């Protein structure tokens, strides 16, 4: 997919910026947007390091791990992303039929909506954290925040994973870490990639970002959300990392580190300090929101207490 800004500029030229006939414009845009997107040049794939490839677009990250016994795909994006991923694999000389295992960092539609279609096309097995199984198999309907709207095609999970469990294929191993908060079963994936005599510690990190509308205190659909976020930040700080990758390209600065046409160079992605900063930024936002919610709660308690002691006028 091309830059989102290209589509935005084109739609502004087509429809202008006024509010007149807004509904008609919205309906027309809804009809034309898929056509506009399909006309954009497919974002190219790239080799990150060794047997690890980036096969996502300029925002939604998907990763291919190639082994002698088949391949592992991490994240599929939306349903429309599946043929784009297939095109990128073809460019690299790989094939969908070689994918044996599907993984996901978390089961929101922008990363998991294509899993069911990809599973059908490849016959691959779907692996996911135990805490994410229900979310995937209900197509997002049990999500604590997006359960009423963020639906996607359900996908059957063939193997439930647990924190620290290894996924092995063709002599290659990936360690799955349970990093809850963003969803109850969010996962990060660690691996060691050998390339030109060097071993890179790679971490595809599911950062502890907080979606708008999430309550950290008194959340009836996720009572331990605050504790889970805190646990995730602590666990991620302790993980070693040379190359850090994420669910969204912008979170690890893909286009700041690589541009289409650049030569292969794994060292361009080595960024342990960037990983530390990314985790710290997420934690700072979490702590700020947690304190704001506590302050609001205390203010309400103080208000009620003041009302109780205020003399009544007769």
C-alpha positions as CSV (number, residue, x, y, z in Angstrom):
1,X,0.0,0.0,0.0
2,X,1.2,3.5,-0.7
3,X,1.5,6.3,1.7
4,X,-1.7,7.1,3.5
5,X,-1.1,10.8,2.8
6,X,-1.3,10.2,-1.0
7,X,-4.9,8.9,-0.6
8,X,-5.7,11.8,1.8
9,X,-4.6,14.4,-0.7
10,X,-6.5,12.7,-3.5
11,X,-9.7,12.6,-1.5
12,X,-9.4,16.2,-0.5
13,X,-9.0,17.2,-4.1
14,X,-12.1,15.1,-5.1
15,X,-14.3,16.2,-2.2
16,X,-12.9,19.5,-0.9
17,X,-12.8,20.4,2.8
18,X,-16.3,22.0,3.2
19,X,-19.2,20.4,5.1
20,X,-21.8,20.8,2.3
21,X,-23.3,17.5,1.1
22,X,-21.1,15.8,3.8
23,X,-23.2,12.7,3.9
24,X,-23.1,12.2,0.2
25,X,-19.4,12.8,0.2
26,X,-18.9,10.2,3.0
27,X,-21.0,7.6,1.1
28,X,-19.1,8.3,-2.1
29,X,-15.7,8.1,-0.2
30,X,-16.8,4.8,1.3
31,X,-17.4,3.4,-2.2
32,X,-14.3,4.8,-3.7
33,X,-11.7,4.3,-0.9
34,X,-11.1,0.6,-1.7
35,X,-10.6,1.5,-5.3
36,X,-8.2,4.3,-4.4
37,X,-6.3,2.0,-2.1
38,X,-6.1,-0.7,-4.7
39,X,-4.6,1.8,-7.2
40,X,-1.7,2.6,-4.8
41,X,1.6,0.8,-5.3
42,X,2.1,-2.2,-3.0
43,X,4.5,-1.4,-0.2
44,X,7.7,-3.5,-0.9
45,X,8.9,-6.3,1.4
46,X,12.4,-6.3,2.9
47,X,14.8,-8.6,4.6
48,X,15.5,-7.4,8.1
49,X,18.1,-9.9,9.2
50,X,19.0,-13.5,8.3
51,X,15.8,-15.5,7.9
52,X,13.5,-12.7,9.1
53,X,11.5,-10.6,6.6
54,X,9.1,-7.7,6.8
55,X,6.0,-8.4,4.7
56,X,3.6,-5.8,6.1
57,X,2.7,-2.3,4.7
58,X,3.9,1.1,5.8
59,X,1.8,0.9,9.0
60,X,0.6,-2.6,9.8
61,X,3.6,-4.8,10.5
62,X,3.7,-8.5,9.4
63,X,6.8,-10.7,9.7
64,X,7.9,-13.8,7.9
65,X,10.3,-16.2,9.5
66,X,11.7,-18.7,7.0
67,X,13.0,-22.2,8.0
68,X,13.9,-25.4,6.1
69,X,10.7,-27.0,7.3
70,X,8.3,-24.2,6.5
71,X,7.6,-20.6,7.4
72,X,6.1,-18.7,10.3
73,X,3.9,-15.6,9.7
74,X,3.4,-13.1,12.5
75,X,0.3,-10.9,12.0
76,X,-1.8,-10.7,8.9
77,X,-3.3,-7.3,9.1
78,X,-6.8,-6.8,7.8
79,X,-8.5,-9.1,5.3
80,X,-7.4,-6.9,2.4
81,X,-3.8,-7.3,3.6
82,X,-3.7,-11.0,2.8
83,X,-3.3,-10.7,-1.0
84,X,-0.8,-7.9,-0.4
85,X,1.2,-10.2,1.8
86,X,0.9,-12.9,-0.8
87,X,2.3,-10.4,-3.4
88,X,5.2,-9.5,-1.1
89,X,6.1,-13.2,-0.6
90,X,6.1,-13.7,-4.3
91,X,8.5,-10.8,-4.7
92,X,10.8,-12.4,-2.2
93,X,10.5,-15.8,-3.9
94,X,8.4,-17.4,-1.1
95,X,4.9,-19.0,-1.3
96,X,1.9,-19.0,1.0
97,X,1.7,-22.8,0.9
98,X,5.0,-22.9,2.8
99,X,3.5,-21.1,5.8
100,X,3.0,-23.6,8.6
101,X,2.4,-21.5,11.7
102,X,0.4,-18.3,12.2
103,X,1.1,-16.0,15.2
104,X,-0.4,-12.7,16.3
105,X,0.8,-10.0,18.6
106,X,-2.7,-9.2,19.7
107,X,-6.2,-9.9,18.4
108,X,-7.4,-6.6,17.2
109,X,-8.8,-6.4,13.7
110,X,-5.9,-4.4,12.3
111,X,-3.6,-7.3,13.1
112,X,-5.8,-10.4,13.2
113,X,-8.7,-9.9,10.7
114,X,-6.8,-11.7,8.0
115,X,-5.9,-14.7,10.1
116,X,-8.9,-16.8,9.2
117,X,-8.4,-16.2,5.4
118,X,-4.7,-16.8,5.7
119,X,-5.3,-20.1,7.6
120,X,-7.7,-21.3,4.9
121,X,-5.3,-20.4,2.1
122,X,-2.2,-22.0,3.7
123,X,-3.6,-24.8,6.0
124,X,-1.3,-23.4,8.7
125,X,-1.8,-23.9,12.4
126,X,-2.9,-20.9,14.5
127,X,-0.9,-20.4,17.7
128,X,-1.9,-17.8,20.3
129,X,-1.6,-17.1,24.0
130,X,-4.1,-18.9,26.2
131,X,-5.6,-15.6,27.2
132,X,-6.1,-14.6,23.6
133,X,-7.8,-17.8,22.4
134,X,-11.4,-16.7,23.2
135,X,-10.9,-13.3,21.5
136,X,-9.6,-14.9,18.3
137,X,-12.3,-17.6,18.2
138,X,-15.1,-15.1,18.8
139,X,-13.8,-12.7,16.2
140,X,-13.1,-9.9,18.7
141,X,-16.5,-10.0,20.3
142,X,-15.1,-10.6,23.8
143,X,-12.7,-7.7,23.7
144,X,-12.9,-5.6,26.8
145,X,-13.0,-2.3,24.8
146,X,-13.9,-3.1,21.2
147,X,-16.2,-6.1,21.8
148,X,-19.3,-4.3,20.4
149,X,-17.7,-3.0,17.2
150,X,-14.2,-4.3,16.4
151,X,-15.3,-7.6,15.0
152,X,-13.4,-9.8,12.5
153,X,-13.7,-13.3,11.0
154,X,-13.2,-15.8,13.8
155,X,-10.2,-18.1,13.6
156,X,-9.8,-21.4,15.4
157,X,-6.7,-21.6,17.6
158,X,-4.8,-24.9,17.2
159,X,-2.3,-24.4,20.1
160,X,-2.6,-22.3,23.2
161,X,0.7,-20.8,24.3
162,X,1.9,-19.8,27.8
163,X,4.5,-17.2,28.9
164,X,8.0,-18.2,28.0
165,X,6.9,-21.1,25.7
166,X,9.1,-21.9,22.7
167,X,7.7,-22.4,19.2
168,X,10.0,-24.5,17.1
169,X,10.1,-25.2,13.4
170,X,12.9,-26.4,11.1
171,X,15.5,-26.1,13.8
172,X,14.5,-22.5,14.6
173,X,13.0,-21.3,17.9
174,X,10.8,-18.3,18.8
175,X,10.0,-17.6,22.5
176,X,6.5,-16.3,23.1
177,X,6.1,-13.8,26.1
178,X,2.7,-12.9,27.6
179,X,2.5,-9.1,27.8
180,X,-1.1,-8.3,28.6
181,X,-2.8,-5.0,28.9
182,X,-3.5,-3.9,25.3
183,X,-5.5,-7.1,25.2
184,X,-5.6,-9.8,27.8
185,X,-3.5,-12.2,25.7
186,X,-1.1,-9.8,24.0
187,X,2.2,-11.4,23.1
188,X,5.8,-10.5,22.2
189,X,8.1,-12.8,20.3
190,X,11.9,-13.1,20.8
191,X,14.4,-14.9,18.6
192,X,18.1,-15.1,17.8
193,X,19.0,-14.4,14.2
194,X,22.4,-15.4,12.8
195,X,23.7,-13.3,10.0
196,X,27.3,-13.0,8.6
197,X,28.9,-14.3,11.8
198,X,26.8,-12.1,14.1
199,X,23.8,-13.1,16.3
200,X,21.1,-10.6,16.6
201,X,18.7,-10.7,19.5
202,X,15.4,-9.8,17.9
203,X,12.2,-8.8,19.8
204,X,8.9,-8.2,18.2
205,X,7.4,-6.3,21.1
206,X,3.8,-5.8,21.7
207,X,4.1,-2.4,23.4
208,X,1.8,-1.5,26.3
209,X,-0.1,1.3,24.6
210,X,-3.5,2.3,25.9
211,X,-6.4,2.8,23.5
212,X,-8.6,5.8,24.0
213,X,-11.6,4.9,26.1
214,X,-9.7,2.4,28.3
215,X,-10.3,2.6,32.0
216,X,-7.5,1.5,34.2
217,X,-9.4,1.6,37.5
218,X,-12.7,-0.2,38.2
219,X,-12.8,-1.8,34.7
220,X,-15.5,-4.5,35.1
221,X,-14.6,-6.2,31.8
222,X,-10.9,-6.3,32.8
223,X,-10.5,-5.9,36.6
224,X,-6.7,-6.5,36.6
225,X,-5.8,-4.3,33.7
226,X,-3.7,-1.9,35.7
227,X,-1.7,-4.7,37.2
228,X,-1.3,-6.4,33.9
229,X,0.1,-3.2,32.3
230,X,2.5,-2.8,35.2
231,X,3.7,-6.4,34.9
232,X,4.2,-6.0,31.1
233,X,6.4,-2.9,31.5
234,X,8.5,-4.6,34.1
235,X,8.9,-7.8,32.0
236,X,9.8,-5.8,28.8
237,X,12.4,-3.8,30.6
238,X,14.2,-7.1,31.5
239,X,14.3,-8.6,28.0
240,X,17.5,-8.3,26.0
241,X,17.1,-6.7,22.6
242,X,19.4,-5.7,19.7
243,X,16.7,-5.3,17.0
244,X,13.3,-4.3,18.2
245,X,10.2,-4.5,16.0
246,X,6.5,-3.8,16.8
247,X,2.9,-4.3,15.6
248,X,3.0,-1.0,13.8
249,X,5.9,0.1,11.6
250,X,5.9,3.6,13.0
251,X,6.4,2.4,16.5
252,X,10.0,1.2,15.7
253,X,10.7,3.8,13.0
254,X,10.7,1.6,10.0
255,X,10.8,4.5,7.4
256,X,13.4,6.3,9.5
257,X,15.7,3.3,9.4
258,X,15.0,2.0,5.9
259,X,13.6,3.4,2.6
260,X,12.5,1.4,-0.4
261,X,15.6,0.7,-2.6
262,X,18.1,0.7,0.3
263,X,20.7,-2.1,0.4
264,X,20.4,-5.0,2.8
265,X,22.0,-4.1,6.1
266,X,20.7,-5.7,9.4
267,X,22.7,-3.2,11.4
268,X,20.4,-0.4,10.4
269,X,17.7,-2.0,12.6
270,X,20.0,-2.4,15.7
271,X,18.4,0.0,18.2
272,X,18.4,-1.2,21.8
273,X,18.2,2.4,23.1
274,X,15.1,2.9,20.9
275,X,13.5,-0.1,22.4
276,X,14.1,1.2,26.0
277,X,12.7,4.6,25.0
278,X,9.6,3.0,23.4
279,X,8.8,1.0,26.6
280,X,9.4,4.0,28.8
281,X,7.1,6.2,26.7
282,X,4.3,3.7,27.0
283,X,4.9,3.4,30.7
284,X,4.9,7.2,31.2
285,X,1.6,7.5,29.5
286,X,0.2,4.6,31.6
287,X,1.4,6.2,34.8
288,X,0.0,9.6,33.8
289,X,-3.5,8.1,33.0
290,X,-3.5,6.0,36.2
291,X,-2.7,9.0,38.3
292,X,-5.4,11.1,36.5
293,X,-8.0,8.4,37.2
294,X,-6.9,8.2,40.9
295,X,-7.2,12.0,41.2
296,X,-10.6,12.0,39.7
297,X,-11.7,9.2,42.0
298,X,-10.4,11.1,45.1
299,X,-12.0,14.3,44.0
300,X,-15.4,12.6,43.7
301,X,-14.9,11.0,47.2
302,X,-14.0,14.4,48.6
303,X,-17.1,15.9,46.9
304,X,-19.3,13.3,48.5
305,X,-17.7,13.8,51.9
306,X,-18.1,17.6,51.7
307,X,-21.8,17.1,50.9
308,X,-22.2,14.9,53.9
309,X,-20.9,17.5,56.3
310,X,-22.4,20.5,54.7
311,X,-25.1,22.0,57.1
312,X,-28.6,21.8,55.6
313,X,-30.5,25.1,55.3
314,X,-34.0,25.3,56.8
